[in-house]
Amino acid sequence: MQDIERRRNRRYRAQDGTVALLLGTPLNLMGSVIDMSKEGLAFRYIANGKRPNESFELDILYSHELVYIDKMPFIIVSDTEMPGESASNLFPLRRCGIQFGELTETQKSQLEYLIQNHTLFNFNNRKKNFLYARH
C-alpha cells in the first residue's frame, strides 16, 4: 500500500531541549521531540515496557527558555520501533506520532511561539532573509 501524506501543515525539526512529557497514572513517559507542527508532533522515547496512550496528558517543555505547554489533548497516530537507533537491545527506541486535539487559544499561541522561535523554522527563515538582504 502506498504511504499517503496526511499532514496539512509542514513539520519543523525541534531544537535540542524540546521534550514531550506524557503524564498518566501510574506511568509517566518522557521523550525527545523530533519535529512538530500546529497539528501534531513526533517524539522518540526509550521503550522500557511503557507505551503511550490517550489516557495520558501531554505537556511540551522547551528547557532552554522554560517554555511549557500543559494538558494538550491528543490522539496517537503511530508508535513504531526505530531499528538501529538504540545503543542497547535492552532499551529500544520508539517513535511516537501524535495529532493534537482541540487546543485552547493559549495553547495555540504557545505552540506557535515554540514553532517560530525554537525549531528550524526560525533558522530557515533567518537564512532566507540573510540571502535576500545580500542581493
Backbone as a ProteinNet text record, in pm:
[ID]
protein_1_A
[PRIMARY]
MQDIERRRNRRYRAQDGTVALLLGTPLNLMGSVIDMSKEGLAFRYIANGKRPNESFELDILYSHELVYIDKMPFIIVSDTEMPGESASNLFPLRRCGIQFGELTETQKSQLEYLIQNHTLFNFNNRKKNFLYARH
[TERTIARY]
84.1	0	89.2	47.4	126	103.7	212.9	204.2	145.8	37.4	-29.6	3.5	46.2	77.3	-52.9	-69.8	-192.9	-179.8	-61.2	-40.5	-81.5	-146.4	-182	-78.9	-5.1	95.4	233.9	330.7	469.3	518.7	597.5	660.9	798.9	837.4	967.4	1048.1	1175.9	1263.3	1279.7	1259.1	1269.3	1415.4	1442.2	1576.2	1598.7	1725.6	1759.5	1701.8	1653.3	1596.2	1445	1382.4	1236.5	1189.9	1108.2	1071.8	920.3	875.1	734.1	720.6	628.4	601	460.5	447.6	316.5	294.2	200.2	176.3	48.6	60.5	-54.5	-39.7	-140.8	-137.5	-138.8	-44.7	67	194.8	190.9	313.2	331.2	456	491	594.8	587.2	684.7	743.6	870.5	935.5	1011.7	1001.8	1072.6	1121.8	1215.6	1274.1	1192.3	1144.6	1063.7	1153.3	1108.7	1182.2	1140.4	1009.2	956.3	815.2	765.4	632.4	571	438.9	362.7	248.1	159.9	42.5	-54.5	-41.8	-136.1	-86.7	44.5	94.4	245.6	297.6	442.2	481.3	610.9	667.9	778.7	789.3	896.6	951.1	1075.8	1137	1145.6	1129	1136.7	1195.8	1247.4	1303.2	1188.2	1179.6	1071.6	1112.8	1078.7	1112.5	986.1	899.1	774.9	658.1	686.5	580.4	544.3	416.7	370.2	270	277.5	183	41.7	-55.6	-194.4	-269.1	-391.9	-466.8	-510.9	-492.3	-528.5	-421.4	-308.5	-202.6	-238.9	-179.4	-184.6	-51.4	-54.6	67.6	107.7	231.6	291.7	415.1	445.6	566.7	651.5	779.1	872.7	990.9	1025.1	1149.7	1238.6	1336.8	1411.2	1504.2	1550.1	1646.3	1582.8	1451.8	1384.6	1264.4	1246.2	1134.3	998.7	982.9	852.3	781.4	660.7	589.1	443.1	399	259.8	202	96.8	47.7	-93	-121.7	-253.5	-309.7	-227	-269.6	-342.5	-464.8	-535.2	-469.5	-470.9	-405.1	-459.1	-432	-452.2	-321.2	-295.1	-174.5	-205.7	-121.7	-141.8	-38.8	72.6	171.8	259.9	312.8	407.9	490.3	609.7	689.6	830.4	888.9	1026.8	1119.8	1230.3	1331.6	1453	1450.9	1561	1693.1	1797.5	1930.4	1957.7	1860.8	1878.3	1917.2	1904.6	1927.4	2069.9	2122	2255.5	2251.1	2132.1	2118.5	1989.5	1996	1874.7	1781.3	1836	1752.7	1653.3	1692.1	1606.7	1593.8	1513.9	1499.1	1426.9	1462.5	1395.4	1270.9	1168.9	1046	1016.5	943.8	898.3	746.8	694.9	550.4	505.3	407	348.2	211.7	186.5	57.2	-5	-136.8	-213.3	-281	-269.9	-333.9	-484.9	-553.8	-698	-730.6	-845.5	-888.6	-807.2	-722.9	-636.8	-705.2	-671.5	-720.4	-644.9	-694.9	-625.9	-486.6	-474.7	-344.1	-247.6	-293.2	-208	-165.6	-259.1	-226.4	-119.7	-135.2	-40.3	98.1	102.3	229.9	296.6	217.5	270.5	327.5	255.7	303.3	436.1	444.7	568.4	683.2	656.7	759.4	806.7	713.6	749.3	831	787.9	855.7	992.1	1010.5	1133.5	1229.3	1182.4	1267.8	1262	1246.8	1258	1344.6	1369.1	1445.7	1365.1	1235.9	1154.8	1225	1268.2	1335.3	1467	1547.6	1677.7	1660.3	1567.1	1546.4	1500.9	1413.5	1367.5	1479.4	1562.5	1676.5	1770.8	1795.6	1886.7	1830.8	1700.6	1638.5	1649.6	1617.1	1622.8	1765.1	1862.8	2002.8	2040.2	1998.5	2032.2	1965.7	1840	1770.4	1833.2	1876.3	1934.6	2067.7	2137.2	2268.7	2257.6	2143.4	2130	2067.6
-117	0	124.1	224.5	346.6	434.8	493.8	584.1	717	760.3	884.1	990.8	1106	1218	1274.8	1271.8	1317.6	1455.9	1507.9	1635.6	1752.8	1849.8	1973.7	2082	2070.3	2169.6	2106.8	2184.6	2139	2116	2011.3	1985.3	2049.6	2099.3	2163.9	2088.4	2067.8	1994.5	2073.2	2004.7	2067.6	2085.8	2191.9	2213.8	2122.1	2092.2	2012.8	2079.5	1998.4	2051	2059.4	2018.9	2017	1877	1869.8	1741.8	1725	1603.5	1567.3	1489.9	1532.4	1464.7	1408.4	1277.9	1215.1	1170.4	1235.8	1212.7	1133.4	1020.6	934.3	859.6	784.4	707.3	560.1	482.1	516.5	548.1	542.4	556.1	697	738.8	863.9	832.7	901.9	886.6	1022.3	1020.6	1142.1	1108.3	1195	1170.8	1299.6	1286.2	1399.9	1427.6	1552.3	1588.3	1591.8	1523.5	1517.6	1633.6	1646.1	1753.6	1786.9	1904	1946.8	2040	2050.7	2145.1	2195.4	2276	2323.6	2209.9	2099.3	1988.3	1871.6	1859.5	1744.3	1744.8	1634.5	1622	1476.2	1453.6	1319.8	1329.2	1225.4	1222	1081.2	1071.8	940.2	917.3	791.4	757.8	619.1	591	459.4	367	256.2	160.4	63.3	96.9	9.9	-53	-97.4	-160	-63.9	64.9	165.6	203.2	221	264.4	376.4	480.5	591.8	552.2	616.6	600.6	729.8	738.5	862.8	897.6	807.5	841.6	930.1	945.5	1033.7	1178.8	1271.1	1412.5	1446.6	1529.4	1568.6	1709	1723.1	1853.3	1864.3	1985.3	2010.2	2110.4	2078.8	2165.1	2196.2	2325	2364.8	2416.2	2335.9	2359.6	2480.3	2521	2631.4	2767.1	2777.3	2904.1	2885.9	2767.8	2735	2766.7	2728.9	2733.4	2604.4	2615.4	2497.5	2505.5	2406.1	2397.8	2272.5	2287.8	2170.9	2129.2	2002.9	1940.8	1952.3	1918.8	1924.4	1795.3	1805.5	1684.3	1628.7	1496.9	1436.3	1296.9	1249	1108.1	1057	929.7	867.1	819.8	859.5	815.6	711.2	702.3	598.4	577.6	457.6	424.6	306.8	335.6	232.7	227	108.1	90.9	160.4	212.3	278.3	185.9	87.5	-8.2	60.5	15.2	68.9	201.2	256	384.9	369.5	249	228.5	183.9	228.8	186.5	48.2	2.9	-124.2	-193.7	-325.6	-402.3	-408.8	-385.1	-388.3	-273	-160.6	-41.9	14.9	-49.6	0.2	134.8	216.1	344.7	326.5	405	406.7	550	563	693.5	695.2	796.3	810.9	938.1	925.6	1040.7	1069.2	1194.1	1230.4	1346.1	1350.3	1461.3	1531.8	1664.4	1739.6	1736.9	1739.4	1756.4	1904.8	1940.6	2080.8	2155.5	2247.7	2324.1	2453.9	2501.1	2631.4	2740.5	2862.5	2973.7	2994.2	2976.7	2989.9	2883.4	2758.7	2650.9	2676.4	2722.3	2753.2	2862.1	2964.6	3075.7	3029.6	2949	2897.7	2806.1	2723.2	2632.2	2711	2812.3	2897.7	2964.4	3013.3	3075	2973.9	2853.5	2749.8	2715.5	2700.5	2667.5	2780	2902.5	3014.9	3046.9	3017.7	3059.4	2947.5	2823.9	2716.4	2589.5	2608.5	2498	2546.9	2460.4	2502.7	2595.5	2614.5	2716.7	2850.6	2880.7	3006.9	3015.8	2911.2	2910.5	2929	2854.4	2863.4	3002.9	3064.3	3198.3	3300.6	3287.5	3378.3	3364.8	3241.3	3216.5	3279.5	3260.5	3320	3471.7	3530	3675.3	3726.5	3653.1	3691.6	3688.3	3582	3569.5	3679.6	3710.3	3816.1	3952.4	3974.6	4103.3	4127.2	4019.8	4033.2	4065.8	4038.3	4060	4192.2
0	0	0	-72.7	-83.5	38.1	87.8	201.9	155.8	217.5	179.7	282.5	235.1	323.9	377.4	510	572.7	633.9	642.8	710.9	623.5	685.7	616.8	643.1	752.1	788.5	787.5	743.8	741.8	884.1	900.1	1029.6	1030.6	1147.5	1164.3	1268.5	1238.4	1329.9	1459	1569.8	1702	1740.7	1813.2	1865.5	1985.7	2013	2130.8	2254.8	2345.4	2468.9	2465.9	2353	2344.4	2382.5	2486.4	2546.6	2548.9	2518.9	2534.3	2665	2748.1	2874.8	2867.8	2884.2	2888.8	3031.4	3095.4	3237.4	3254.6	3322.9	3345.5	3475.6	3508.4	3631.4	3595.6	3643.5	3730.6	3653.4	3519.5	3440.5	3386.3	3374.9	3308.4	3201.8	3089.4	2982.1	2947.6	2909.9	2864.3	2737.5	2637.3	2513	2450.9	2360.9	2290.4	2164.3	2149.3	2032.9	1909.1	1804	1677.4	1587.6	1567.8	1484.8	1529.5	1483.9	1526.3	1423.4	1431.6	1351.2	1437.8	1378.6	1451.4	1480.7	1407.4	1420.5	1503.9	1522.7	1595.6	1606.4	1659.2	1673.2	1675.8	1662.6	1677.9	1781.4	1863.9	1963	1973.6	2020.3	2043.2	2193.3	2231.7	2373.2	2389.2	2507	2537.5	2574.8	2502.4	2525.1	2634.8	2756.8	2870	2927.8	2839.2	2882.1	2887.8	2887	2889.7	2746.4	2720	2588.3	2608.1	2526.7	2541.8	2502	2564.8	2523.3	2551.9	2504.2	2513.7	2655.4	2751	2888.3	2952.8	2884.4	2932.5	2900.3	2974.3	2938.4	2873.9	2770.2	2700.7	2741.8	2783.3	2809.4	2720.2	2675.1	2597	2673.7	2685.8	2757.6	2667.1	2656.5	2592.2	2703.9	2741.6	2865.1	2861.4	2744.5	2739	2768.4	2753.8	2779	2872.2	2922.3	3010.2	2947.9	2821.2	2756.3	2795	2849.5	2898.4	2854.4	2778.9	2734.6	2798.7	2877.1	2950.7	2908.8	2942.1	2926.1	2785	2686.8	2547.3	2511.2	2459.2	2416.5	2289.7	2274.8	2158.9	2132.7	2011.7	1978.5	1918.7	1938.4	1884.2	1742.8	1647.1	1509.4	1467.3	1540.6	1512.7	1634.9	1646.5	1753	1702.7	1651	1585.9	1643.2	1634.2	1678.1	1579.3	1630.6	1547.2	1538.9	1447.8	1440.7	1408.9	1476.7	1453.7	1523.4	1594.4	1661.8	1808.4	1862	2004.2	2032.3	2144.7	2186.9	2251.1	2287.6	2357.2	2316.1	2299.8	2270	2389.4	2509.2	2629.2	2631.8	2574	2574.8	2433.6	2348.9	2212	2208.8	2110	2091.5	2005.7	2037.1	1959.2	1917.5	1808	1759.4	1768.8	1835.6	1853.2	1782	1695.3	1627.3	1686.1	1717.8	1775.6	1698.1	1703.8	1647.5	1763.6	1767	1873.8	1857.2	1971	1970.8	1968.2	2020.1	2024.5	2129.8	2083.5	2173.7	2215.1	2334.7	2379.2	2302.7	2307.1	2241.3	2301.1	2431.5	2497.5	2447.4	2438	2388.6	2244	2160.7	2020.6	2012.7	2092.8	2094.1	2140.4	2245.9	2296.9	2194.6	2128	2027.1	1909.3	1864.5	1755.4	1793.5	1916.2	1964.8	1962.1	2010.6	2014.3	1873.1	1779.6	1641.4	1578.1	1596.1	1531.2	1591.6	1719.2	1786.3	1824.6	1827.6	1878.5	1794.3	1662	1567	1451.9	1355.8	1239.2	1149.1	1176.4	1109.3	1122.6	1242.4	1272.1	1195.8	1199.6	1132.1	981.8	920.9	776.5	735.4	812.2	778.7	791.8	894.6	909.7	790.8	749.6	638.3	510.4	483.1	364.9	370.1	484.1	497	476	526.2	508.9	360.7	291.6	150	67.8	98.2	24.7	52.6	173.9	211.5	139.9	105.5	41.6	-106.8	-168.5	-313.9	-345.8
[MASK]
+++++++++++++++++++++++++++++++++++++++++++++++++++++++++++++++++++++++++++++++++++++++++++++++++++++++++++++++++++++++++++++++++++++++

